[in-house]
Amino acid sequence: MKTYRIFFGLLSVVILITSCSVFNPGGKRIALFDGKTLDGWTVIKCQAEVSNGDILLVSGNGLVQTEKKYGDFI
């Protein structure tokens, strides 16, 4: 059961990260993740790393979230 939670947690992070972009007031897209670092992201109660352009939760039961709040995103 724990393996499934970890798998689906990682899957949701990968889906979220690979499709994340937001629009600024001028209608221009802004990428939330540069694929290399966790700049602009906060890691809470877990250990996360960037591997091959993806954010991976290495250990813990936590959360990775953007430092800023966004309203209009894809």
C-alpha positions in Angstrom: 0.0 0.0 0.0 2.8 2.4 0.9 4.5 1.7 -2.5 1.3 2.8 -4.3 1.1 6.0 -2.3 4.7 6.8 -3.2 4.2 5.9 -6.8 1.1 8.0 -7.2 2.7 10.9 -5.3 5.7 10.9 -7.6 3.4 10.6 -10.6 1.3 13.5 -9.6 4.5 15.7 -9.1 5.9 14.7 -12.5 2.6 15.5 -14.2 2.3 18.8 -12.4 5.8 19.9 -13.1 5.9 18.9 -16.7 2.8 20.8 -17.5 3.3 23.9 -15.2 3.2 27.3 -16.7 1.4 30.5 -15.7 0.3 33.6 -17.5 1.4 37.0 -16.3 -0.9 40.0 -16.6 0.4 40.7 -20.2 -0.7 37.2 -21.3 2.8 35.9 -21.6 3.6 32.4 -20.2 6.0 32.0 -17.3 7.7 28.6 -16.7 7.5 27.6 -13.0 10.3 25.1 -13.1 13.6 25.4 -14.9 14.3 21.6 -15.0 17.7 22.1 -13.2 17.1 23.5 -9.7 14.4 24.0 -7.0 14.7 27.8 -7.3 11.3 29.3 -6.7 10.0 26.2 -4.9 9.6 25.4 -1.2 10.2 21.8 0.1 8.2 21.0 3.3 8.7 17.9 5.4 10.4 15.8 2.8 13.6 15.6 0.8 13.4 16.5 -2.9 15.9 16.7 -5.7 16.0 17.4 -9.4 16.8 14.5 -11.6 16.7 14.5 -15.5 14.5 17.6 -15.5 12.0 16.2 -12.9 11.4 17.0 -9.3 11.6 13.8 -7.3 10.5 13.3 -3.7 13.4 11.2 -2.3 12.1 10.6 1.2 9.5 11.8 3.7 5.8 12.5 3.4 5.8 16.2 2.5 5.0 18.8 -0.1 6.8 20.7 -2.8 5.1 24.0 -3.7 5.9 27.2 -5.4 7.1 30.2 -3.3 4.6 32.5 -5.0 0.9 32.1 -5.4 -0.5 31.9 -8.9 -4.1 32.1 -10.1 -4.2 31.5 -13.9 -2.2 28.4 -14.7 -2.2 25.4 -17.0 
